[in-house]
Amino acid sequence: MKETLSLAAFAIAFASPAALAEPTGTFRQAHEYGFGTASSLDPISKGRVFQITEKIMNRLVRPGLDGKPEADLATSWEANENATVWTFQLREGVSFHDGSDFDAADVVYSLNRVLDPESDSPARSAVKMITSVEALDDMNVRITLDTPFADMPLQLMDYRLRMIPEGSGDSIATTGIGTGPFKVESFDAEGTTVLVANMGYWEGAPGVARMEVIGIPDGQARLQALLGGQIDMERGITAQQAPMLSGSSDFMLQEIPTGNWRGLVFRTDVEPFSDLRVRKAVRLAADRQELVDLILGGNGVVACDTPVEPNDQYRADIECPQDIEMARSLLAEAGFPDGIEVDVHVATLEPTWPTLAVAYQEQAAAAGIKVNVVQAPSDGFWSEVWMKKDVAATRWNERPADQALHEIYLSSAKWNESYFKDETFDAMLADARRELDFEKRKALYVAAQEYLWENAGTLIPYHVTRLVGVSSRISNLDEVKNDAVRWYKITVAE
């Protein structure tokens, strides 16, 4: 099994007009400050500000514009016959922002740091099948797995698996030293973080001289900042907000199909949701197409409670119509003939959450489910509400099928937000990773998603078609999912 991408990588390095011009201007965007004082530049921490780390650090493998694995700091890779040992050839001539050379020792350090249980990194679940990472020489790394896994390059596309200098773990949270197109001049999670162009970037000098990433927790405030010219891009525009931008020559509106989803998570470790009949009832009460139409203006894809994105090769084809009578029957069978009452906690850091909760409130009432919508502060939502309250709004960015299923639902996963612990489901995922035949592997992943539909505690009504508001002074912003954007290509008209 071998995939060589060095020719494509060569073409990429010489394809950008930005590489031929001196960087000018400032590009500004917001981040939510959702982790409060825990926000940092450490890419594997729960508080990482990905709007910054994506611009200052690289991965071994990144998603191309078509979503498929593409060379980043690794130029090629190959596996042994049973896909338990992978060898990655690294890109030569790459330097970190501190001037040190990137080599195999940095890869070994970066991945081992994720794998170390003491690091308590949520990214560990994406690569926990790795048993060893070895430097064969300065430019080649061997990764050994505890199971056959034909999709290993997909895992390394994880937006958190950024390469950092060997030994920098104690300082990376504040220095943000990477190999990316921008480097940190100053970091202020609550205020404005300033990034400046990395003139030695391996793909060429960036198109803008400076980037500012501003902490703005509230979604409506971010829209007002865009309309007022304080920021140049907002990737969380709602269907209701879109007309304010589409009718103006000062803005552009990108429509990007994604695997991102928004939903409600019911903790399966607390009553009454510890009863699978109740947790299926609360999901059957939802009219997912109505939610797509109401909240997204039709710009979304019904999800049937699977986190696997619509265009993923392993996506299950599940039907999930609203079924009020079945929901009522399941509640009665579980001992709640008069229904149940639940508090759903939301925050405006994600602008669609309150609308989603209110819409679900109206739908669920028909099944005897009384929903109380509780507004929580945006600042600290992830640390004080999510995974703590019995029912809360949630959201996830796209991930390959294996990673999404492991990271969100595996019994031992760090961010198993619904506290779903099921040995049968865990075994399904383990079998899928070991299966080298594609069609058999697909069948296992599909079966795992169908199992979630019957047993899980998370309402995933839809996958989002993301609306991105962009100032008309911005050019060359790729119309792709966030983790595939080539940030070095952006230019700003002064």
C-alpha positions in Angstrom: 0.0 0.0 0.0 1.7 3.2 -1.1 0.6 6.7 -1.8 3.2 9.3 -3.1 2.3 12.9 -3.2 5.6 14.6 -3.7 4.7 15.8 -7.3 1.4 17.3 -6.1 3.3 19.0 -3.2 5.8 20.4 -5.7 3.0 21.9 -7.8 1.4 23.4 -4.7 4.6 25.2 -3.7 4.7 27.1 -7.0 1.0 27.7 -7.6 0.3 30.7 -5.4 0.6 34.2 -6.8 0.9 35.3 -3.1 4.3 33.7 -3.1 5.5 36.2 -5.7 4.3 39.4 -3.9 5.2 41.2 -0.7 2.6 40.7 2.0 0.4 43.7 2.7 -2.6 44.6 4.8 -4.3 43.0 7.8 -6.9 40.3 7.9 -9.1 40.2 10.9 -11.5 37.5 12.3 -13.0 36.6 15.6 -12.9 33.6 17.9 -15.5 32.7 20.5 -13.3 32.6 23.7 -15.4 29.6 24.6 -12.8 28.1 26.9 -12.3 31.3 28.8 -9.1 31.5 30.8 -8.2 27.9 29.6 -7.8 29.2 26.0 -4.3 28.6 24.7 -2.1 28.0 21.6 -1.4 24.4 22.6 -3.0 22.5 19.6 -3.8 19.4 21.6 -5.3 21.0 24.6 -9.1 21.3 25.1 -8.7 25.1 25.2 -6.8 25.4 21.9 -7.9 28.4 19.8 -8.1 26.7 16.5 -8.7 30.0 14.7 -5.0 30.7 15.6 -3.4 27.3 15.6 -4.6 26.5 12.1 -2.6 29.5 10.8 0.6 29.0 12.7 1.1 25.2 12.6 1.1 22.4 10.1 0.1 18.8 10.2 1.8 15.8 8.6 -1.3 15.3 6.4 -3.9 17.8 5.5 -7.3 17.7 3.7 -7.0 18.9 0.1 -9.7 21.0 -1.5 -11.4 17.8 -2.4 -11.3 16.6 1.2 -8.8 13.8 0.4 -5.5 13.4 2.3 -2.8 15.7 0.8 0.9 16.3 1.6 1.7 18.8 4.3 4.8 18.2 6.4 4.9 14.6 5.1 5.4 14.4 1.4 4.6 10.6 1.0 3.6 7.6 3.0 3.4 3.8 2.7 2.2 0.9 4.8 3.1 -2.7 5.1 0.8 -5.5 3.8 -1.5 -5.5 6.8 -1.4 -1.8 7.5 0.1 -2.1 11.0 3.3 -0.2 10.1 3.3 3.1 8.3 6.4 5.0 7.0 6.2 8.8 6.4 8.8 10.7 4.4 9.1 14.3 5.6 9.4 17.6 3.8 13.0 18.9 3.7 13.9 22.6 4.1 11.1 23.5 6.6 11.9 25.7 9.6 10.0 26.6 12.7 9.3 30.2 13.6 12.2 30.2 16.1 14.6 29.3 13.2 15.1 25.6 14.1 14.9 23.0 11.4 11.9 20.7 11.3 12.8 17.0 11.3 11.8 13.5 12.4 12.6 14.2 16.1 9.9 16.9 16.1 7.3 14.4 14.7 8.2 11.8 17.3 7.9 14.4 20.1 4.6 15.9 18.8 2.8 12.6 18.4 4.2 11.0 21.6 3.0 14.1 23.5 -0.5 13.4 22.3 -0.3 9.7 23.1 1.0 10.3 26.7 -2.0 9.6 29.0 -0.7 12.2 31.4 -1.2 14.9 28.8 -4.9 14.3 29.1 -5.4 15.5 25.5 -8.8 14.9 23.8 -6.8 14.4 20.6 -5.4 11.2 21.9 -8.5 9.2 20.9 -7.8 10.0 17.2 -4.4 8.2 17.4 -4.5 5.9 20.4 -4.0 2.9 18.0 -0.4 4.1 17.7 2.0 2.0 19.8 5.3 3.6 18.7 6.7 6.5 16.7 10.3 6.1 15.6 12.7 8.3 13.7 14.4 6.2 11.0 16.6 9.1 10.1 16.1 12.9 10.0 13.5 12.8 7.3 11.7 9.5 7.8 9.3 8.3 10.5 7.9 4.9 11.2 4.5 4.6 13.0 3.5 1.2 14.4 -0.1 0.5 15.3 -1.7 -2.1 17.6 -4.2 -3.0 14.9 -4.4 -3.0 11.1 -5.8 0.4 10.0 -6.0 1.2 6.3 -7.2 4.7 6.9 -4.3 6.0 9.1 -3.6 9.1 6.9 -7.2 10.2 7.5 -6.5 10.3 11.2 -3.5 12.5 10.8 -5.6 15.1 9.1 -7.1 15.9 12.6 -7.0 19.7 13.0 -5.3 19.3 16.4 -2.4 17.1 15.3 0.0 20.0 14.6 3.8 19.6 14.6 5.7 21.6 17.3 9.4 21.8 18.1 10.9 18.9 20.1 10.8 19.7 23.8 8.4 22.7 23.5 5.5 21.2 25.4 5.9 23.4 28.5 5.9 26.7 26.5 3.8 26.0 23.4 0.6 27.2 25.0 1.9 30.8 25.0 4.5 30.8 22.2 2.6 29.0 19.5 5.8 28.2 17.6 5.1 26.2 14.5 5.9 26.0 10.8 2.8 27.7 9.5 2.4 30.7 7.2 1.9 33.1 10.2 3.8 33.4 13.5 2.6 34.8 16.8 3.6 38.4 17.6 1.4 38.6 20.7 -1.3 36.3 22.2 -4.3 37.7 24.1 -7.3 35.3 24.1 -9.6 37.8 25.7 -8.5 40.6 23.4 -6.6 40.7 20.1 -4.0 38.1 19.1 -1.6 39.4 16.5 0.0 37.2 13.9 2.6 38.3 11.3 3.6 36.8 8.0 6.2 34.0 8.1 8.4 35.1 5.1 10.2 31.8 5.2 7.0 29.7 4.8 7.7 26.6 2.6 4.7 27.3 0.3 5.8 31.0 -0.2 5.2 34.2 1.6 1.6 34.8 2.7 -0.6 37.3 0.9 -1.2 39.5 4.0 1.3 41.0 6.3 -0.7 40.7 9.5 -3.7 38.8 11.0 -5.7 39.8 14.0 -7.8 37.2 15.9 -10.2 38.9 18.3 -12.0 37.3 21.2 -15.8 37.9 20.7 -17.9 35.4 22.6 -21.3 36.3 21.4 -22.5 35.3 17.9 -24.7 38.4 17.4 -21.7 40.6 18.4 -19.5 38.9 15.8 -22.1 39.7 13.1 -22.1 43.3 14.2 -18.3 43.4 14.1 -18.4 42.1 10.6 -21.1 44.6 9.5 -19.2 47.4 11.3 -15.8 46.6 9.6 -14.1 45.4 12.8 -13.5 41.9 11.3 -13.3 40.7 7.8 -14.8 37.2 8.0 -17.4 35.4 10.2 -17.8 31.7 9.6 -21.0 31.4 11.7 -23.6 33.3 9.7 -27.1 32.0 10.3 -29.8 31.7 7.6 -31.7 34.5 9.3 -28.6 36.8 9.2 -27.7 36.0 5.6 -30.0 38.6 3.9 -28.1 41.3 5.7 -25.0 40.4 3.8 -26.2 39.0 0.5 -27.9 42.3 -0.4 -24.8 44.4 0.2 -21.8 45.0 -2.2 -19.6 45.3 0.9 -19.8 41.6 1.6 -19.7 38.2 0.0 -21.5 35.1 1.2 -19.9 31.7 0.8 -22.0 28.5 1.1 -19.9 25.5 2.1 -21.4 22.0 2.6 -19.7 20.5 5.7 -19.7 17.7 8.1 -20.2 20.2 11.0 -23.3 19.5 13.1 -25.3 21.1 15.8 -27.5 19.2 18.2 -28.6 18.4 21.7 -26.9 15.9 24.0 -28.7 13.9 26.6 -26.4 12.3 29.2 -26.9 8.6 29.2 -25.5 8.1 32.7 -28.3 10.0 34.4 -32.0 9.4 34.8 -34.2 9.3 32.9 -31.9 9.1 29.9 -30.1 6.1 31.3 -33.1 4.2 29.9 -32.6 3.7 26.2 -36.3 4.0 25.6 -36.4 7.5 26.9 -33.4 8.6 25.0 -34.8 7.2 21.8 -38.1 8.9 22.5 -36.6 12.3 22.9 -34.9 11.9 19.5 -38.0 10.5 17.7 -39.9 13.7 18.8 -37.7 15.8 16.5 -38.8 16.7 12.9 -35.4 17.0 11.4 -36.4 18.4 8.0 -38.4 21.1 9.7 -35.3 22.0 11.8 -33.2 22.2 8.6 -35.8 24.5 7.0 -36.4 26.7 10.0 -32.9 27.1 11.4 -30.7 26.7 8.3 -33.1 28.0 5.7 -32.9 24.7 4.0 -29.1 24.8 3.8 -28.3 21.5 5.5 -28.6 17.7 5.3 -30.7 15.6 7.7 -28.4 13.6 9.8 -30.4 10.9 11.6 -28.2 11.2 14.7 -25.0 10.1 13.0 -21.9 12.3 13.3 -20.5 11.0 10.0 -20.7 13.7 7.3 -22.9 13.2 4.3 -20.1 12.9 1.7 -18.0 10.5 3.9 -17.4 7.1 2.2 -18.7 5.3 5.3 -21.9 7.4 5.8 -24.9 5.2 6.7 -28.2 5.7 4.8 -30.8 5.9 7.6 -34.4 7.0 7.6 -35.5 9.0 10.6 -39.0 10.6 10.3 -40.6 12.2 13.3 -42.7 9.6 15.2 -44.7 11.2 18.0 -46.8 8.1 18.7 -43.7 5.9 19.0 -42.1 8.5 21.3 -45.1 8.6 23.5 -45.3 4.8 23.6 -41.6 4.5 24.5 -42.0 7.0 27.4 -45.0 5.2 28.7 -43.2 1.9 28.5 -40.3 3.4 30.5 -42.7 4.5 33.2 -43.5 8.0 32.1 -47.1 7.9 30.7 -47.5 11.6 31.4 -44.3 12.5 29.7 -41.1 14.1 31.1 -39.7 17.6 31.7 -36.1 18.5 30.8 -33.9 21.6 31.0 -32.0 22.3 27.8 -29.0 24.5 28.3 -27.8 26.8 25.4 -25.6 29.8 24.8 -25.4 32.5 22.1 -21.7 31.7 21.4 -23.3 29.4 18.7 -26.1 31.7 17.2 -28.3 28.8 16.1 -28.5 27.0 19.5 -31.3 29.1 21.0 -33.4 28.7 17.9 -32.7 25.0 17.8 -33.8 24.6 21.4 -37.0 26.6 21.0 -37.9 24.7 17.8 -37.3 21.4 19.5 -39.4 22.6 22.5 -42.4 23.1 20.2 -41.9 19.7 18.4 -41.3 17.7 21.6 -44.4 19.0 23.3 -46.5 16.9 21.1 -44.9 13.8 22.6 -45.4 14.9 26.2 -41.9 16.2 26.6 -41.8 19.6 28.3 -38.6 21.5 27.4 -37.4 24.4 29.4 -34.8 26.4 27.5 -32.1 27.6 29.9 -29.8 30.4 28.6 -26.2 30.0 29.9 -23.4 32.6 29.6 -21.3 32.2 26.4 -18.1 32.8 28.3 -17.1 29.4 29.9 -19.9 27.4 28.3 -17.6 24.6 27.3 -16.0 24.4 30.8 -19.1 25.0 33.0 -22.1 23.6 31.0 -21.1 21.1 28.4 -20.6 17.6 29.7 -21.9 18.8 33.1 -25.6 19.5 32.6 -28.0 16.7 31.9 -29.0 18.2 28.6 -27.1 20.8 26.7 -26.5 22.1 23.2 -23.5 20.7 21.4 -21.6 21.0 18.1 -18.8 19.3 16.4 -16.7 20.1 13.3 -16.2 17.4 10.6 -14.1 14.4 11.2 -13.5 11.2 9.2 -16.0 8.6 10.1 -13.7 6.5 12.3 -12.5 9.5 14.2 -16.0 10.9 14.8 -17.4 7.6 16.0 -14.4 7.0 18.3 -14.0 10.5 19.7 -17.7 11.1 20.5 -19.0 7.6 21.4 -16.2 5.2 22.4 -16.6 4.3 26.1 -13.1 5.4 26.9 -13.1 8.6 24.8 -12.1 11.8 26.6 -15.0 13.8 25.0 -17.7 11.2 25.1 -20.2 14.0 25.9 -23.2 11.8 26.3 -21.3 9.3 28.6 -22.4 6.6 26.2 -20.7 3.4 27.3 -21.5 0.3 25.3 -19.3 -2.7 24.8 -21.1 -3.9 21.7 -20.6 -0.5 20.0 -16.9 -0.5 21.1 -16.4 -3.9 19.5 -17.9 -2.7 16.3 -15.4 0.1 16.0 -12.5 -2.2 16.8 -13.6 -4.7 14.1 -13.9 -1.9 11.6 -10.4 -0.7 12.1 -9.0 -4.2 11.7 -10.8 -4.9 8.5 -8.6 -4.3 5.4 -11.4 -5.1 2.8 -13.1 -1.8 2.0 -16.6 -3.1 1.5 -16.5 -5.1 4.7 -15.0 -2.2 6.5 -17.8 0.1 5.2 -20.4 -2.4 6.3 -19.0 -2.4 9.9 -19.0 1.4 10.1 -22.6 1.6 8.7 -23.7 -1.0 11.3 -22.1 1.1 14.1 -24.1 4.2 12.9 -27.3 2.2 12.8 -26.6 1.0 16.3 -26.3 4.6 17.5 -29.7 5.4 15.9 -31.2 2.7 18.1 -29.2 3.4 21.3 -27.5 6.7 21.5 -28.3 9.8 23.6 -27.4 12.6 21.1 -29.9 14.3 18.9 -28.0 15.2 15.7 -30.7 16.7 13.5 -28.6 17.9 10.6 -25.2 18.6 9.1 -24.6 22.2 8.3 -24.1 24.0 5.0 -21.9 26.7 6.5 -22.6 30.3 5.6 -19.4 32.4 5.7 -19.7 36.2 5.6 -16.6 37.8 4.0 -15.7 41.5 3.5 -15.5 42.4 -0.2 -11.9 43.6 0.4 -10.8 40.0 0.9 -9.7 37.8 -2.0 -8.5 34.2 -2.4 -10.3 32.8 0.6 -10.9 29.2 -0.4 -14.6 28.2 -0.4 -14.0 24.9 1.5 -14.3 23.5 5.0 -12.4 25.4 7.6 -9.5 22.9 8.1 -8.8 22.8 4.4 -8.5 26.6 3.9 -5.1 27.7 2.6 -4.6 30.8 4.8 -1.4 31.9 3.1 -3.3 32.6 -0.1 -5.6 35.3 1.3 -5.0 38.9 0.2 -6.6 42.2 1.4 -7.4 45.3 -0.7 -6.4 48.4 1.3 
